[in-house]
């Protein structure tokens, strides 16, 4: 709709425009039904009453007025002089307010329109300077005003554009009927893009706050219970110590009093502090209210109901977002919450400080506030885990020279000859050549890792309990107690895609002349989508397994090739080379498939057409987590539990495709290789995907959008000198895509920290270092790189909490199996207590090796160069528990194998049940709700009851006084004039008495 057209709904006979209306008019206001009789200072009518009936129950009458004089508007001759002396953009704070400088912009709708650059300046001049040019031609669609009169220079747009324009016109008309005030701006620096500014008046804010049951602070204030005695002294000492790391924001200061909150009610406005109406509803709340109206307001055309989400999906509008509070950098920037967040939160220079969570919640809403609060608690809890992990690692370093098994492996006097690692090309080798691997394995495979596994299981349980308590404190501070009823109402709100599918189904039935009740999607309607989901997920999981299998083939073939070509000195490094390159391949594949699986999970969820946003989010999270979990951990699971388990034995090896021999673990076990795999994948994923991608991709997208806009921008000199409006600047930012990616990367990291922590005690330390950067990186992204998201109320982190609990339980089981089957902890215990002659570990290495007679090699598998070691080998050794070649049942599994297996299984059962019991005990002993918070919540309920009791008593007292005054008035009429004169003083009691509650 161009600026020379004004669409009024049910315009009264007396036009609200007078000769004294302000002519400095850039945007066009759309006014609601009931207009006040008194114009405001800008000549605009102010809403007095707002109708909340649905738009479809009213007749929408749109009067298209081509010229301003048709409604009695006389433009002053001094307008041009006034506009030269006063900058209108500065009056509206460059887009934060309407053109009158008083009404705040609460929300922005953006649309694209086709308009020639030559007619752009003509339109603006026609609107501001050619007020006397009258027109009698009427145009049923907006956007075809003055330009078509200028010689019909612009060709007709296609029907699709006309349809979009008509839908926008109808939708905006319905928004006006809902009570919102709109102002359009097409005179921007972004060519072909128009903006609709939305303002919610006071009456609408009150009405919607009551509908949404928003808890608002009342006049009543009460004292928060403070600690006494020793606890008070301890808290004061802690406050003094932590004062340098506290953010310098008002919201973060310790509060001793709190306002009593109550769901807003228009009938009980006297309970609330309405002294400053402009700040009673903050910008976050105002945008939330407007968004709720946008969601439920429909645009009906040919029986197709469209809300804002459908309009955005169909391209009727290209974007919809609330505005940021202002600039965050530059000279002469007015103080605002965004600037404060940028200085005290979204800066790497304050990495050591606590987060201003209350200010984050005030600006972005509860859902985003809870994410950053959870991330902060998780990062804090990683500090003790990192310290213990470093101690365990240092213990391994300190005891490596005292480890008897690694000393025996490094002792060349033992002269243990090992069997070849591959057929034909590999020869016999000395065990002492694997000395470095054995010593490095002890750093992570020592008795302290068992303690660390138990510690991390209890740490995970403590972390979950600590977060629950922190969450309850935030719920109390943010007035989210008793939020369940409203949350259920939000859950029931259907998504636009669901409504479109239901409408399509009902239209099909109507076409078949069937009488239909209110339709809904059944499992039969969703069966093709369910089948596609099942097949798609199975295919993706199978693809992940196939890629891991391909990497296994690469490892086997590369090891054989390097063994042929490498020099004798280089053959010792073959295993390390193959392992490192295979892990890097796995890392690249994981990062690539992560992005692919995220898109596929979203598509699979969309074709299911979930009814509500909450259902959509939960199903998306489940699919994305399942695919990304399998993608990230399958290579690690292979090394931990499958590598070296199905090798066979010399003379009877297991082959893949009859040519590739299954790879074996190193003499020191697979734990060292598991540590390498875990560390490279974890660190690489965090460095590349979590940090470089989060920094680089948004900046690259922003640069591409900037270049596109620069190409489309008009060469008009006036546009280049004009400062951009706030909504134009925000339009160039990246849209907010939800918190699922942020949570997902942290949940996957939580799995790295807990699931295989027995093999990598330094995982919590690397996670801590990453999260210190991650918090500030996410904060900077939210404050500077993203459009401001719509604030969403939430009292918990939702399904992510259940996923965390599941990972914590799974971690106990996996660590039990890692300790018992992947490490040599159990075989060492069995040898120490069952087979050791002197109660020490001497002879353990020889005990774990079996013997093989080289004459028993299958034909074509013996080494090509059997004399490589300088002597003829008769017996070679390999790691397994089997009978020797001189036994009756040669090469059969020995009794020692079954003894070790029984011990391993027993350890898994004992470890799992013991740690699970300890975790549940921690869960039980720590209450979910802190005692002081439960007392404060109870105190609030008591105070609220007292407030309402006083109000009821005041009402009863007023009614009693009225009855008494009425009786006294009747008695006065029955008495003589003299008596009535003597009682004249009591006549004042006939008036009502105000009661201060």
N, C-alpha and C positions, 0 to 999 in steps of 0.2 A: 504494500500500500504506500503510495507516494505521499509527500507531505502536504500537497495541495488538496487532499481529500480527507474528510473527517466523517467517521461513521459513528453516529450516536444511536443508542438503543432506546426506543420509546421516548423520543425527544418531546418534552412538553411544548405546549403552544407558545408559551413565553420563552423565547430563547434566552439562555443564560449568558449571552455575550452582550456586553454593553459598550458604550463609547469609551469607557475608561479601562478597557481591558489592556493588559500589557502586550505590547507588540513584539517584544523580544522573545519570539516563539519559534523554537527550533523543532522540538518534538511535538507530536500530537497526542493529546490526552483522550483516553476513552473513558467515559464517565458511566457509572452505574445507573440503575433505574431511577431511584428516588433521589432527586437533587435538591439540595438546600436552596432556599430563596435568597441567601446572602452570599455574594461572591467573596472569595478570599482576596488577599493582597495582589495576587497575580492575575486576577480576573477569572480564575478557574473555580468551578463549583466544587464544593466540598461535600462528601457523602455524609448524609445524616442518618439514613437507615439503610440497612443492607438486607437483601432478600437471600435466603439460603435455600430456596427451592431449587431442585435440579433444573438444568437448562432445558431438558426435553419437555418439561411440563409448562413451559412458557412459550408464547409466540415470539420468535425473534424477528423484529422488524428493523431493518437497516435502512436508514435514510442516507443516500449518497449525495453529498453536497460538494459541488465542483468549485465553488468560489466562496471565499470567506464572507463576502458582503451579504450572501444569501441568508445568513442567520444574524444579520444586524451588526457585523463587526466593522467598525470604522478605524482605520489605521492612522495613528498620529504621524504628522510630518516630521516630528523630531526623533522618530525611531532610529533612523540611520545614524544621527549624531550620538544618540545614547549608546548604540552598539559600538561606536568607535571609541567612546570614552570608557566603556566598561567591558571587560572580558567575560562573556557568558559562561565559558568553560570553567573559569575560576570560581564563579558563583556556585556551580554545581559540583565543585571539587573534582573536576575532570572525570565526570561520569559516575561518581558515588551517589549523587542526588539527581532528582529531576531538574528540569530547566528552571523551576522556580527556586531552587536552592534550599527547599525545605523538606520535601518528601524524599525519603531515603530509598535507594534502589535495593530491593530485596532479592531480585532474581532477574536473570537475563535469558531471553530466547533469541536464538540466532537463526537466520534463514538466508538463502541465496536467491537472488532475483536477477533477471536479465535486463540490463539497462545500458544504453550506449554512453560512452564517456563524454561525448559532446553535449548530450542533454543533461548531464549531471549538474553543471553550473547553472544552466538555464532554469532547472527545477528549483534550485535553491534561491535564485534571484526572484523567480516568480512567486515563491512563497513569502519572501521577506519584503520585497519592494513593489510588487505589482498587485497590491491589494485592491486597486480600483478596477482591475480588469474583470468584468463579469462574464459568466459563462452560463449558458442554458442547457448545454449538452450534459446528459447523465450517463455515467458509466457504471454498469453493475459490478465491476471488479475493481479492486484497488490496484494502484500501480500504473494506471493509464490516464494520467491527468494532463498536466501542462505540456508534457512532451508530445502528446498526440496532437495538441493544438498548434504546436510550433511547426506546422506544415506537414504533419503526419510523417515525420522523418524516420521514426522507428518502425520496423516491420512488426507484424503481429506475432506474439509468442505462440508456441505450440499449445495444444490442448492440455498436455501434462502440466505445464507451468500454470495454466489457468486453473486447473483442478487444485494444485497445491495452494494457489493464492486464495481460492474460494474456501478451502479447508482452514487456512490460517484465519481468514476473516470470520468464519463461523466460530472457530475455537476461541479466538480472542473476544468475540462478542459474548460467549458463554462465560469466559473469565470475568468480564465486566459485570455480568449479571450475578456472578458469585461474590461480587463486592470488591474485586481488585481494581487498581488503577493502573493504566498502561500508558506508555509514551514510546513512540516510534522514532528511530533515528536511522536514516539511510545516508546521511551526509557525513560519511566516515572516511578514514584514510584507506580502508580496505574496500577496494572496488568490487561491486556486485554483492556485497554482504550487508544485510540490514539487521538491526538490533531492536528488540522490543524490551523496554525496561518495565519492570513490574514492581508496584508498591502495594503493600498491604496496610490499609488504614487501621486505626485503633480498634474500631468496632469489629473488623474482620479478625484481627489478632485475638481479641477477647473471645469471639465466638469459636474460633478454631482451637484455641488453647483449652477451652472447656470441652470441646469434642474429643481432643487428644488426651485429656486428663493430665495436662502438664503440671507438674508440681512447681509452684512458684513460692518464693519467700514471703512470709507474712510480716506484719509489724511486730509480732511477738518474738522476743529474743530470750534465750536462756543460757545459763552458764554450763559449759562443758566440764564434766567431772575431771579433775586433775589428780595426778598421783600425789601421794603424801609420803613423808618419811624418807627411808633409804632410796626408794625408787625415784622420788623426785630429785634427790641429789645426783643419782646416777644419770637421769635424763638430762639434767642441767649440764653435767660434765660432758656428756655425749654431744649436746647441742653446741657447746663451746668448741669442742674438738672439730666437729663437722661444719662449723660455720663457714670456713673458706671454700668448701665444696658445695655450698647451697646456692642455687640460682638466685639472682637479684631481681625477683619478681614479687609483687604484692601477694599474689595468690598462693605462694609457697610458704609464707610466714605462718608460724604456729598460731592457731586461733584458740582463744579462750571462750568466746561466745559464738553462738550460731543462731541464725534465724529459723524459726519454725516454718516448715514448708507444708503446703496443702494444695491438692489439685485445684486449679483455677476455676472459679465460678463467677459468672456475671452477677448473680444474686448476692454474692458475698464479697463484692469488691472492697467493701469497707475493711475487710480483714487484711488486705494487702497494702503494701507501701507504694502508692501510686503518685507520690510527690513529683517524680520525674518519669513521665510516661515514655519519653524518647528512649530511655535506657532500661525500662522495666523488662521489655523483651529485647535481649541482645541479638546481634546479627545472626548468630547461629540458629537461635530459636525462630526468628522471623523467616529465614530461608527454609527451615524445616516446615513451617506452617504453609508457606507458599507452595512448596513442593507437594504437600499433601493435597492442596486444592488442584494443582496441575494434574496429579495422578487421577483424581476422581472426576475431573471435568472432561466431558466427552465432546467429540465432533461427529455428529450423525449425518451421514450422507449415503443414501441408498441402503439403509438398514445396517450400515457398517459403523460400529461404535469404536471410536479411537481416543485413547488417552495420550498423554505426552510421550510415553514410551513408544507407542505405535507410530505417532507422528514423527518421532525422531528416526525410527527404523525405516519409514517410507520416504524420508528425505523432505518432508514438509518443513520441518525445522532441522537445521544441521547441528545444533548444539543447544544445551540448556544447562545453566550453572549459576550458582551464587557468586557474588564478587568477593575478591580479597579485600581486606580492610584498607589497603593503600600500598604505597611503595615500601620496599624494605631496605633500599639503599639509595644513595644520592644526597645531594645537598638540599637543605631546607625541607626535609621530609618531616611531615607532622608525625608526632608519636602515635603509634598504633600497635595493636597486639601482634600483627605480622612482623613488624620491625623488631619488637621485643623478643619474639620467638626466634628470629634470625640471629639476634645477638647472643641470647642466653641459652639457646638450645641447638639451633641448626648451624653451629660453627665448630670446626675441629679444635679450635683453641679452648673450648670448654669441655673437652672430652672427660675430664676428671670430675666434673660436677654432676650432681643429681639432675634428673630431668624435671622441668616445671610441669608436672603431669596435670595439675589443675588448670593451668593456662592452655595446655594442649587440648584438654577436654572442652574448655570454654570456646576455643576457636574452631576445633574440628569436630567436636561431638564426642559422645561417650564411647562409641564403638572403636574409633581410632585411638582415643585416650586409653582404653583398656589394652589395645595391642601394644602401645609403647610402654604402658605400665608393666604388662607381662614380660616384654622384652627386657625391661630394666631389672625386674626381679630375677629373671633367668640369668642375666649377665652377672648380677651380684652373687647369685648362688654358685656360679662357676668359679668364683675366687677361691673358696675353700677346696673345691674339687681340684683346681689347678695346683694348689699348694701341695696337697697330698700326692697328686700325680708326679710332681717334680721330686718329692721325697722318695717315692717308689723307684723312679728312674735313677736317682742318685744312689740309692741302695744297690741297684743292679750294677752301676758303675764301680762302686766301692768293693763289691764282692766278686767281681769277674775274675780276679786273679786267684781267688780262693775256691772257685768252682771246679771240683774234681773232674766231672765229665768233660768239660771243655779242655782242661789241662791234659787229660788222657788223649783226647783227639789231636791236640797240638804236639804231643810228644812223639817225635819221629822214631824213638827207640821201639815203639810198639810195632812198627812195620806192618800195619794192617793194610792188606791189598783189597781194594773194592772192585766189584764187578762192573763191567762197562755200562754207561748210561744210555747208550743207543746201540743198535745192531751194526756190525761190520766196521763202520767208520770210527766208532769210539773204542778206545783201548782201556786196559786196566789203569787204575789210578790209586794214589796213596790217600788214605784218610786224612793225613796231616795237611794236605793241600786245602782242606775245608776248614782250617783253623780259624780264619777270620770270621767266617759265617757262624761258627759255633760260639765264639766269644761274643759276637754281636747279639746272638739269640738270647744269651743269658741276661742282657740288659732288660729284656721284656718277658723272659720266661724264668721267673724266680719265685720263691715262696711269697714275696711281697705282693705279686700281682693277684694272688688269691684273696688276700686281705683287701686289695684295692677293688676287686670285683664286688665283694660284700659291701664295702663302703659305698660304692657308686649305686648299688641297689637301694641302700638306705637313703643315700643322697637324693635319688629320684623321688622316693616317697616323701621325704622331708620337703623337697621343692614343691611338690603338688600341694601339700598341706599349707605351706607358707603362702603359696599363691592364693589358695582359697581364703585364707585369713585376710590377706591384702585386698582381695576382691571385695570382701565384706566391708572393709574400711572405706574403700572407694564408693561402694554402693551407699553407705551412710553419708559420706561427704557430698556425694553428687545427687542425693535425694532420689535414689533408685529403689528404695525399699518399697515393697508392695507394687512392683512393676509388672507382675505376671498377667493381670487382667488386660491391661493395655497391650501387652505383648501378644496375647492370644488374638486380640482384635486385628492387630497388624498381620498376623499369620494368615488370617482368613481372607485378606484382600487378594483377589485373583490377579495374575499377571496379564498383561495385554495380549501376549501370544496365546495364552490359554483361552481368553475370551474370544479371540479371533477364530480359534479352532472350534470352539463351541458354536459360534455363529455359523461357521461353514457347515457344521454337522446339521444344525437346525434348518439351514437353507436347503440342504440336500433332501431332508425329510419333507419340507414344505413343497418342494418340487415334485415329490412323489405323492402329494395330496394326503399326507398323513397329519393327524392332529398330534401335536407334540406339547408336552409339558416343558418345564425348564430343563434344558439339556445339560448334560455333564459328560466328561470323557470317562469311559470305562476302560477296564483292562483290555477289552477286545479292540478298542480304538488304539490303544498304545502297544498292542502285541507286536506289530512290525518293528516299532522302535525298540522294544525290549529285546527282540530277537537280534536286531542290529547291534545293540549294546553288548549282548552276550558274545556274539561272534566277533565283534570288533575288539573287545577286551582280550578274548582268548587269542586272537591273531596277534595283538600287540605284545602280549606276554610271550607267545611263541617266537615272535620276532626278536625279542630281547634274548631269549635262550639261544636262538640260532646265532646271534651276533657273538655271544659269549663262547659258543661252540666254535665259531670261526676263529676267534682269538686263540682258543686252545690249539687248533690246528696250526695257526701261525707260530705259536710258541714251540710246538714239537718240531715242525719242519725247519724253522729258523735255527733251533738248537742243533739239529743234525747237520744243517748246512755250515754253520759256524765251526762245528767240530771237525768238519772235513778240511776247511780252508784255513783255520786259525793255526798259528804257531803253537808249539807246546806251552810257551809262557802265556799265550793269549787264551788258551782253552780254559784256564782257571776262572776267567772272567765271563765265560759264555753265559752262565746261569744269571749273573747280575744283569748283563746286557739284554738278554731275552726278557727277563722280568720287567726291567725298566721300560723297554719299548712297548711291551704288551700292556702295561698299566697306562702309558700315555695314550695308546690307541683306545683303551677302554674309557679313559677320561674324555677324549674328544667325542666318542660315540655317545656317552652319557649326556654330555652337555647338549649335543645336537638333538638327541631323542627327547630330552626334557622339554625343549621348546615344541617339538612336534606333538608329544603326548599331551601337553597343555592345551593345544588347539583342538586335538581330537577329543579330549575329555569334554571340552565346552560344546563341541558339535554334537557329541553323543547325548549330552544333557539337554540340549536345545530340542532335539527331535523327540525326546520323551514328553515335552510340553508339561513340565511340573506346574501345579496350580498356583503356588505362591512363591514369592521371592526367597523365603526361607527354605522351602523344599528344593528350589533350584540350586541354591548355594550349597546345601548339604549334599545333594547328589553330585554336584560338580566336585566338591572337595573329596568325596569318597572315591570317585573315578580317578581324579588327578593324583591323589595320594597313592592309590593302589598301583597305577602305572609307573609313577616316579619312584616309588619304593622299590618295585621290582627292578626298574632300570638302574637305580643307584647301587643296590646291594647284591644283585645276582653275581657279579664277578667276585665280590668279597666272600659270599657264601660258598662259591666254588672252591676258592683257595682254602677256606677254613674247614670245610667238611667233606669235600669230594676229591681234592687233589691228592694223589698218592694212595687212595683207598682201593682202587680197582686196577692196580698195576699188574698183578700176577707175580711171577717169580722168574729168575733166570731159567731159561730153557722152556718156559711156559708163560710167556708174556701175553697181555691183552692188547690187541691191535685194533685201530680204527681204520676202516676201509681196507683191512688186510695189509696195510703198509706203514701206518703211523703208530708207533708204540706209545702208550699212555705215559705221561710224564710223572716223574717221582718227586718226592720232597727231598730237600737237602738233608745231609746227615744230621744236622742239628734240628731237623723238624721243619714244618711248614709255617711255624709261628712268625719267623723272621720275614718270610715272604708276605704273610698276611699283614704284618706291620707296614711293609713297604707299600703294598697295595692300598691299604686304608689311608695312610698318610698322604700319598700322592693324590688320590681321588678326593679326599676331604679338602686338602689345601688348594688343589687346582680348581675344584668346584667353587670354593668360597672366593678365591682370588679372581677367577675369570667370570663365572656366572653371576655371583652375588655382588661383586664390586665393579668390575670393568663394564659389564653389561648394564648395570643400573646407572652408571655414570655416562657411559658412551652412547647407549641407544637413545635415551631421552634427549641428549644434546644433539645427536644426529637428526632425530625427527624434528626437533625445534629448528635446526638450521635448514632442513628441507622445506618446512612450512614457511620459514622466513624468505627463502629464495623464491618460492612460488608466489607469495604475496608481493614480493618486490617486482616480479615480472608483470603481475596483473595490475599493479598500482598505477593510477593515473599520473600523468606528467604535470598535472596542474600545480603551479607554484604554491597556490594557497594551501594545498593538502600537505606539502612538504614542510611548511613553516608551522602548521598547526600541531599542537601536542596531542598525542594519542589519549583517548578516553580510557578509563579504567577497564571497561568491558572489552575494548579492543585489545588492550595488552593481555588480559586474561584469556581472550579467545586464541591467542597465539601459543598458550601454554598447552601442555600435554593433558588430555582428559584423564580423570581418575578411573582406574580400572578395577578397583576393589582391593581388599586386603589378602585375598587368597594367595597370590604369589609371595607376599611378605611372610605370611605364616608358613607357607610350604617350605621355603628355604630354611627357616629356623627349625621346623619339625624334622626335616631330613638331617640337619646338623645335630639335633638332639639324639637322633638315632645313631649317628657316628660316635657321639660322646658316650652313649650308654650301651649300645648293642655289643660292640667288640672292644670294650675298654680294657679287657684282660690282655689284649695283644698290643695296645697302644696307650700307655698311661698318660702320654702327653697330649691326648686329644682334647681334654678340657682346657688346657692352656692355649692351644691354637684357636679353639672356639671362643675363648674369652677375648683374645686379641682381635679376632675378627668382629666380634659383637661390639666392642668399643668403637670400632670404625663404622659398623653397620648402623648403630643407633644414630650417629650424626649424619651418615649418608642418607638414611631414610628421612630424617628430619629435614635435611636440606632439600631433598626431592619434594617433600610435601609442601614446604614453605615457598620454594622458589621455582620449581620445575612443573608442578601440577596445578591445574585449576582447583579451586577450592571445592572439596567434595560436600555433598549434602550431609548435614549432621544426622546420624542415626543413633537412636537410644538403644542401649544394650546393657544388661547387668552382668554378663559373663562373656567368655570367649567362645561359647557355643560348642560345636562338635569337636573343635581342636582340643578341648580338655579331655574328652574321651579318647582321642587318638593318642594324646600324651600318656594317659594311664595305660593304654594298650601297649605302647612301646616300652613303658617301664616294666610291665609284667613280662613281655617278650624278652627284654634284656636279661632278666634273671635266668631264663631257660637257655638263651644263647650263650651267655657267659659260662654257665655250668658245662655246656658241651664243649666250648672252646678250651676251658681249663682241663677237662677230662680227656678229650679226644685229640685236640690239635696240639696242645703242649705236652711236654714229657713229665708233667708234675705227678700224675698218677703212676706211670711206670717207675719213676724214681722212688716213690713211697713203697710200692710193692717190692722192689728190689731191696730197699733199705730194711724192711721189716720181715721179709720172707727168704731172701736169697743171699744177703750179704753175710760173709763169714765173720767179719770183725766189726759189724755195725756201722760201717762207713760206705761211701759211694764208690770206693775203689772197685774196679771191675764192672761198673755199670754199662759202659760202652760195649765191652765184649759180650755182655749178657744180652744186649738188644740186637746183636748181629747174628745172622745165621750163615752157614757155610754152604758153598756150592762147588761141585766138582766140574771143572771146565770141560771135561769130556762129555758132559751131559747136555751141552748146547745143541739146539736144533740145527739142522743143516742150513748153512748160509747165514747164520746169525753170530758166529764167533768173530772176534776181532780180526781185522786184516793184518794187524801188526802186533802179534802177541808178545814180542820181545821189546816193546817200547820202554819198559821200565828197566831193561838191562838184564833180566833174568826170566826164566821160564816159570809161568804161574800154573800151579796144579789146583789150588783151592782159592777161590775168591769169596769175599764176604758181601752180604747185602742186609739191609735193615728189615727184619721181620722176625716173627717167632715161629720157626719151622724146625722140623727134625733134620739132623745132619745127613749127609749122603751115605755115611756108614751105618745108619740106622736101618732097622727092618722096614719101617714105613717112611722111607726117605722123602723129604720135602713136604710131608704132611704138617698140618698145623699142630704145634706142640701144646702141652698142658699150660705152659707159661702164658700163651696167648689168651686162653680162657680165664686164667687167674687175673690177668690184667684187665680183660674185658669186664669181668664181674666187678672188679674194683671201680672201674670207670662208671659203670651203670649205677653202682651203689652211691658213688660220689654225686652223680647227677641228681639222684632222688633226694639224698640228704641235703645237698646244697640248695636245691630248688625249694624244698619245703621249709628249711630253716630260714632262708632269706625271705621267702614269701610271708612266713609267720612274723618275722621281725618287721617287715614293711607294713603289714596289717596292724601290728602293735603300735608302730609310729603313727599310723593313720588314726588309730582309735584313741591314743593318749593325747593327741593334739586336737583340741576342739576346733571345729570349722569356723565358728564365730567367736571372735575375741570377747572376753567377759565385759570389758568396758563398752564395746560397741553394742552388745545386747542390752546393757543397762541404759545406754543413751537412746536406743530405739524405743525401749519401754517408757523412758521418760518423755519422749516426744509424743507417744500415744496418750499418756496421762495428761500432758499439757494441752493437747488438742481437745481432749474430752472436756477439760476445764474451760477452755475458750468457748466451746459450744454450749456448755451448761450456763455460763454467764450470759451468753447471747439469748438463750431461751428464757432465763430468769428476767433479763431486761425486757423481752417482749411481753412476758406475763405481767410484769410490773406496770408497763405502759398500758396494757389492756385494763388492768385493775384501776389505774388512775383515770382512764377514760370513763369507765363505768361509774366511779365515784363522782367525777365531775358532772357526768350526765344526770345523776340523781340529785346532786346539789343544785344543778341548773333548774331541774323541775321543782325543787323545793323553793327556790328563789322566786319562781313565777307564782307559787301559791301563797306566799307571805305578803304582808302589807308593804307599801313602799318604804316605810321607815325601817322595817326589819331587813328588807332587801338592801337598803342603803348600808345598814350595819354589816351586811355580809358581802358587800361589794368586793372586798379584798380577796374573797375566795373565788371570784369569777375567773381569775387568771388561771385557775387550775383546769379550765376547759380546754386549754391549749395542750398540745402534745409535748412530752418531755423527752429530749434526746438522752440516750444512754450511751456512754462511752464504754465500749467493750475492749 
